Amino acid sequence: MVEDPDLSIIILNYNVKDLLLQCLESVFKNKSQNWQVIVVDNASSDNSVEAVKKKFPQVEIIKNQSNLGFAVGNNEGVRLAKAPVVFFLNPDTVIIKQAIQKTYDYLMGNPDIGAITCRVELPDGKLDYSCHRGFPTPWNSFCYFLGLAKIFPKWKIFSGYTATYLDIHKTHEIDCLTGAFLMVRKIAGQQIGWWDKDYFWNGEDIEFCYSLKQKGWKIYFFPEAKIIHYKGSSARKEKATISHGISAMRIFYKKHYYYQYPPILRDVVLWGVKFLEHYRRTKLWISQ
């Protein structure tokens, strides 16, 4: 156990044992002596905890008695974090070379940055859009779901959510990153109370970033480091997953945008979210 770590790594796991072991192997392959590694298990039934104890006995483990979701589960890990920088990493990721150390060094060299992510790639080499986004304002969301962001990817007015108007090959400030690779100063996380427990699965990272911005912290995209993300491994394409996603949209909108618009427009957005929910459920029903 590391007594005075520079970095505390928190990996929240739910029934992805093989991917978790692969992730930990990639972490320890380039691990610094001053990193603390914590695995929080959300009541997995695939012997994940036993496998980690056997192969990586140096890992600190929290075993929850039920699936607490992403936000609460990660907050459990924070309780053990000793370092001034906390790094949230998904178990369905693979670290490429010195991605963690490079990102950490850039963060430490820029004191105005509160949180940072790297280039998060999907297995096919494409960018995981979640690591490089704007906030889902009603207008940004409208352009995204209507397909205008794809038609005009370089126009800021239409691609505000996807942020494709920015150069993804250069390091720059963004609005929102992904919880799959989120490195944050502990002081910044403490100021916002860490993860918002109103969210169960989906939307937590957007809320996290929005709260950091409100406190005056900058959030950065750092493409000089990268990881591979086997996205969606812990979530199934089922009604519950759809419900969590739609619920996150409603929560974020009501928290931050609802009262900024006239009453009629407030309800229009909520009707749109409801329509999207029915559309996704129908699409799932047809595919089954």
C-alpha positions as CSV (number, residue, x, y, z in Angstrom):
1,M,0.0,0.0,0.0
2,V,1.4,3.4,-1.1
3,E,1.5,5.8,1.9
4,D,2.0,9.1,0.1
5,P,0.9,8.7,-3.5
6,D,1.1,11.3,-6.3
7,L,-2.0,9.9,-8.0
8,S,-5.0,7.8,-6.8
9,I,-6.5,5.7,-9.6
10,I,-10.1,4.6,-9.1
11,I,-11.6,1.9,-11.3
12,L,-15.3,1.1,-10.9
13,N,-16.2,-2.4,-12.0
14,Y,-19.5,-4.2,-12.7
15,N,-19.3,-7.7,-14.2
16,V,-16.5,-7.1,-16.7
17,K,-13.8,-9.3,-15.0
18,D,-11.7,-10.0,-18.1
19,L,-11.7,-6.4,-19.2
20,L,-10.9,-5.3,-15.7
21,L,-7.9,-7.6,-15.5
22,Q,-6.7,-6.4,-19.0
23,C,-7.1,-2.7,-17.8
24,L,-5.1,-3.3,-14.6
25,E,-2.4,-5.0,-16.6
26,S,-2.1,-2.0,-18.9
27,V,-2.0,0.3,-15.8
28,F,0.7,-1.6,-14.0
29,K,2.8,-2.1,-17.1
30,N,3.7,1.6,-16.9
31,K,2.9,2.3,-13.3
32,S,4.8,4.8,-11.2
33,Q,5.9,3.8,-7.7
34,N,3.8,6.6,-6.3
35,W,0.4,5.6,-7.7
36,Q,-2.4,4.2,-5.6
37,V,-4.8,1.9,-7.4
38,I,-8.3,1.3,-6.1
39,V,-11.0,-1.0,-7.5
40,V,-14.6,-0.4,-6.5
41,D,-16.8,-3.4,-7.3
42,N,-20.5,-2.8,-7.6
43,A,-21.6,-6.3,-6.5
44,S,-20.4,-8.2,-9.6
45,S,-21.4,-11.8,-10.0
46,D,-18.5,-12.9,-12.2
47,N,-15.8,-13.3,-9.5
48,S,-14.1,-10.0,-10.4
49,V,-13.0,-9.3,-6.9
50,E,-11.4,-12.7,-6.4
51,A,-9.6,-12.5,-9.7
52,V,-8.1,-9.1,-8.8
53,K,-7.0,-10.2,-5.4
54,K,-5.2,-13.2,-6.9
55,K,-3.5,-11.4,-9.8
56,F,-3.0,-7.9,-8.3
57,P,-2.8,-8.2,-4.5
58,Q,-1.4,-4.6,-4.3
59,V,-4.8,-3.2,-5.4
60,E,-7.0,-1.8,-2.7
61,I,-10.6,-3.1,-3.1
62,I,-14.0,-1.9,-2.0
63,K,-16.7,-4.5,-2.4
64,N,-20.2,-3.0,-2.5
65,Q,-23.1,-5.1,-1.5
66,S,-25.3,-3.9,-4.4
67,N,-24.9,-2.0,-7.7
68,L,-24.7,1.6,-6.5
69,G,-24.4,3.0,-10.0
70,F,-21.5,5.1,-11.4
71,A,-21.7,8.2,-9.3
72,V,-22.1,6.7,-5.9
73,G,-19.7,3.8,-6.7
74,N,-17.0,6.2,-7.6
75,N,-17.6,8.4,-4.6
76,E,-17.0,5.2,-2.5
77,G,-13.5,5.0,-4.1
78,V,-12.8,8.7,-3.3
79,R,-13.0,7.8,0.4
80,L,-9.8,5.8,0.1
81,A,-8.0,8.2,-2.3
82,K,-4.9,9.7,-0.7
83,A,-3.3,11.6,-3.5
84,P,-3.8,15.3,-4.5
85,V,-4.8,14.1,-8.0
86,V,-7.6,11.5,-8.5
87,F,-7.9,9.6,-11.7
88,F,-11.2,7.9,-12.6
89,L,-10.7,5.1,-15.2
90,N,-13.3,2.7,-16.7
91,P,-12.5,-1.0,-16.5
92,D,-13.2,-1.4,-20.2
93,T,-10.1,0.6,-21.2
94,V,-6.5,-0.2,-22.2
95,I,-3.8,2.3,-21.4
96,I,-1.5,3.0,-24.4
97,K,2.2,3.5,-23.4
98,Q,2.7,6.4,-21.0
99,A,-0.8,7.9,-21.3
100,I,-1.4,8.3,-17.6
101,Q,2.0,9.8,-16.8
102,K,1.9,12.2,-19.7
103,T,-1.6,13.4,-18.8
104,Y,-0.6,13.8,-15.2
105,D,2.5,15.8,-16.1
106,Y,0.5,18.2,-18.3
107,L,-2.1,18.7,-15.5
108,M,0.5,19.4,-12.9
109,G,2.2,21.9,-15.2
110,N,-0.9,24.0,-15.7
111,P,-2.4,25.0,-12.3
112,D,-5.6,26.5,-13.8
113,I,-6.7,23.2,-15.2
114,G,-9.1,21.3,-12.8
115,A,-9.7,18.2,-14.9
116,I,-8.2,16.7,-18.0
117,T,-8.7,13.8,-20.4
118,C,-6.7,12.2,-23.2
119,R,-7.6,11.0,-26.7
120,V,-10.1,8.2,-26.0
121,E,-10.3,5.9,-29.0
122,L,-12.8,3.2,-29.8
123,P,-11.4,-0.2,-31.0
124,D,-11.9,0.8,-34.6
125,G,-9.6,3.8,-34.1
126,K,-12.3,6.5,-34.2
127,L,-12.5,9.1,-31.5
128,D,-15.0,8.4,-28.7
129,Y,-17.0,11.6,-29.0
130,S,-17.7,11.6,-25.2
131,C,-14.1,12.7,-24.5
132,H,-14.5,15.9,-26.5
133,R,-17.9,17.6,-26.1
134,G,-19.8,20.8,-25.4
135,F,-22.6,21.0,-23.0
136,P,-26.0,19.8,-24.1
137,T,-27.9,23.1,-24.1
138,P,-31.3,22.8,-25.7
139,W,-29.9,24.3,-28.9
140,N,-26.9,22.0,-29.0
141,S,-29.1,19.0,-28.3
142,F,-31.5,20.0,-31.0
143,C,-28.7,20.3,-33.6
144,Y,-27.2,17.0,-32.5
145,F,-30.4,14.9,-32.6
146,L,-31.6,16.6,-35.8
147,G,-28.3,15.7,-37.5
148,L,-27.2,19.2,-38.2
149,A,-23.9,18.6,-36.3
150,K,-23.0,15.9,-38.8
151,I,-24.0,18.0,-41.8
152,F,-22.1,21.0,-40.6
153,P,-19.3,19.6,-38.4
154,K,-17.0,22.6,-38.7
155,W,-19.7,25.2,-37.9
156,K,-19.7,26.0,-34.2
157,I,-23.3,27.1,-34.2
158,F,-24.4,23.7,-35.3
159,S,-21.8,21.4,-33.7
160,G,-21.7,22.9,-30.2
161,Y,-22.3,19.5,-28.6
162,T,-19.9,17.4,-30.6
163,A,-17.3,20.2,-30.7
164,T,-16.1,19.0,-34.1
165,Y,-15.2,22.5,-35.0
166,L,-12.2,22.2,-32.7
167,D,-8.9,20.6,-33.8
168,I,-8.7,17.2,-32.1
169,H,-5.0,16.9,-32.9
170,K,-4.1,19.8,-30.6
171,T,-4.4,20.3,-26.8
172,H,-7.1,22.7,-25.9
173,E,-9.9,23.6,-23.5
174,I,-13.2,21.9,-23.8
175,D,-16.5,22.0,-21.9
176,C,-17.0,18.3,-21.2
177,L,-14.9,15.1,-21.1
178,T,-15.7,11.5,-20.4
179,G,-15.8,9.6,-17.1
180,A,-14.0,6.8,-18.8
181,F,-10.7,8.8,-18.4
182,L,-11.1,11.7,-16.0
183,M,-8.1,13.0,-14.1
184,V,-9.0,15.8,-11.6
185,R,-7.3,17.7,-8.8
186,K,-8.6,16.6,-5.5
187,I,-9.2,20.2,-4.4
188,A,-11.4,20.7,-7.4
189,G,-13.4,17.5,-6.8
190,Q,-13.9,18.5,-3.2
191,Q,-15.3,21.9,-4.2
192,I,-18.1,20.3,-6.2
193,G,-18.8,17.4,-3.8
194,W,-17.5,14.9,-6.3
195,W,-20.1,12.9,-8.3
196,D,-23.7,13.9,-8.2
197,K,-25.7,11.0,-6.7
198,D,-28.9,12.1,-8.5
199,Y,-27.4,10.3,-11.6
200,F,-27.2,6.5,-11.6
201,W,-25.7,5.6,-14.9
202,N,-25.2,8.2,-17.6
203,G,-24.8,12.0,-17.6
204,E,-22.6,12.1,-14.4
205,D,-19.5,13.3,-16.3
206,I,-21.4,16.2,-17.9
207,E,-22.7,17.2,-14.5
208,F,-19.2,16.9,-13.1
209,C,-17.7,19.1,-15.7
210,Y,-20.5,21.7,-15.5
211,S,-19.9,22.0,-11.8
212,L,-16.2,22.4,-12.2
213,K,-16.7,25.2,-14.8
214,Q,-19.0,26.9,-12.4
215,K,-16.2,26.9,-9.8
216,G,-13.9,28.5,-12.3
217,W,-11.8,25.5,-13.3
218,K,-10.7,24.8,-16.8
219,I,-11.2,21.4,-18.5
220,Y,-8.7,20.2,-21.1
221,F,-8.5,17.7,-23.9
222,F,-4.9,16.3,-24.2
223,P,-4.5,14.2,-27.5
224,E,-0.8,13.6,-26.9
225,A,-1.8,10.6,-24.8
226,K,-4.4,8.0,-25.7
227,I,-6.3,4.9,-24.5
228,I,-8.6,2.4,-26.1
229,H,-12.2,2.3,-24.8
230,Y,-14.3,-0.9,-25.3
231,K,-17.4,1.3,-24.8
232,G,-20.6,0.0,-23.3
233,S,-19.2,-3.2,-21.9
234,S,-20.9,-2.7,-18.5
235,A,-24.2,-1.6,-20.0
236,R,-26.6,-3.7,-22.0
237,K,-28.9,-2.4,-24.7
238,E,-32.1,-2.8,-22.7
239,K,-34.9,-0.8,-21.4
240,A,-33.1,0.0,-18.1
241,T,-30.1,1.5,-20.0
242,I,-32.5,3.6,-22.1
243,S,-34.2,4.8,-18.9
244,H,-31.0,5.8,-17.3
245,G,-29.9,7.8,-20.4
246,I,-33.3,9.6,-20.7
247,S,-33.4,10.2,-16.9
248,A,-29.9,11.9,-17.1
249,M,-31.2,14.2,-19.8
250,R,-34.1,15.3,-17.7
251,I,-32.1,15.8,-14.6
252,F,-29.4,17.9,-16.2
253,Y,-31.9,20.0,-18.1
254,K,-34.0,20.7,-15.0
255,K,-31.0,21.5,-12.9
256,H,-29.3,24.0,-15.3
257,Y,-31.6,25.2,-18.1
258,Y,-35.2,24.8,-17.2
259,Y,-35.8,28.2,-15.7
260,Q,-33.7,30.0,-18.3
261,Y,-36.6,29.8,-20.8
262,P,-40.3,30.8,-21.0
263,P,-42.7,28.2,-19.7
264,I,-43.8,27.0,-23.2
265,L,-40.3,26.4,-24.3
266,R,-39.5,24.6,-21.1
267,D,-42.1,22.0,-21.9
268,V,-41.2,21.7,-25.5
269,V,-37.8,20.4,-24.5
270,L,-39.3,17.9,-22.1
271,W,-41.7,16.7,-24.8
272,G,-38.7,16.2,-27.0
273,V,-37.0,14.1,-24.4
274,K,-40.1,12.1,-24.0
275,F,-40.4,11.5,-27.7
276,L,-36.7,10.4,-27.8
277,E,-37.4,7.9,-25.1
278,H,-40.4,6.4,-27.0
279,Y,-38.3,6.3,-30.2
280,R,-35.4,4.5,-28.6
281,R,-37.8,2.0,-26.9
282,T,-39.5,1.3,-30.2
283,K,-36.2,0.9,-32.0
284,L,-35.1,-1.6,-29.3
285,W,-38.4,-3.5,-29.5
286,I,-38.1,-3.8,-33.3
287,S,-34.6,-5.1,-33.1
288,Q,-35.5,-7.9,-30.7
